[in-house]
Amino acid sequence: MSHFEIELKKLRDEIDEIDRSLVRLISERMRVVREIGRLKKEFRKPVVDRERELSVIRKVLQMAEAESVNTELVLKIFSLLMEESRRIQREIERSG
């Protein structure tokens, strides 16, 4: 293998590990989302909390700026995460 191929493989292996970590973190986030959904159902609270969602978006956009990460990308990612969170909590809300 050439120097290029060795370095490329090393970097791709690093990305693979980061991807594994991201998936684990998403799984952990969704586990907590389900717990929140059960709590909201028990106390008859609405699934959607716009104030909380806006707070999360503001916070992660600030973090993205501080880390020099594309804020549009972060906004898209967190919008999808929150959409999935609402879907999961609505499912819990409708369950018997």
N, C-alpha and C positions, 0 to 999 in steps of 0.2 A: 504494500500500500504506500502511496505517496504521502508526503507530509500534509498536503491538502486534504486527502481522504481521511487521514488519521485525525486531523484537527476537526474536520467536518463531522465525523462520527462522534467525537467527544462532545462537541457542541449540541448535536442532535440528541445524544443520550441525556444531556443536561435538560434540554427542552422536554424530553419524555418524562423525566422525573418531576419537572415543574407541572406538567400536564396531570400526572398522577396526583400531585398535591392539590391542584385546583379541583379535580373531580372529588377528592376526599372532602375538601372544604365545602363544596356545593352540597354534597350529601349531608354533611354535618349541619349546614344552614337549613336544609329542608327538614331535617329531623326536628330542629328547634321550631321551625315554622309550623310543623304538625302539632307540637306541644302547645304553641300559642293558639292554634286553631281550636284545640280541645278546650283550652282555658276560656277563650272567647265564647265558645258554644255553651259551656257550663254557666257562664255569667251573663249570657244573652247579650254579648257585645257585638257590634257590627264587624264584619271582616275588614272592610276598608277603613283605614285611618290616614286620611290625606295629609294631616299635619306630620305624622310620623314618616310617611313616604317622602315628603318634601325635605324633612330634616335629614333623612338618609341620603337623598340625592345631593343636597348641599354639602354634607360631610364628605362623601366619596369624591365629589368633584374637587373639593379643597385638597384632599389627599392626592388625587391624580395630578393636580397642578404642582403640588409640592414635590412629586416624584417625576415630574416632566413626562407624564403619560397623557396621551391624547384624550381629552375630556369627552369628546363625542363618543369614543369607543367605550369609555367607562359608563357614560350615560346609557348607551345601548345595552351593555351587559347588565347593569343594575335594573334597568327597566324590564328586561326579560326575567331577571330573578324575581322582581316584585310581582310581575304578572303571574309567574308560576306559583309564587307564594299565595296570591289571592285565589288562584284556581284550587290549590290544595285545601285552603281554609274553607272555601265555599263547599267543596266536596265533604269536608268534615261537618260543616254546618247542616248539610242536607241529610247526612247519615243518621240512622236511627240510633 
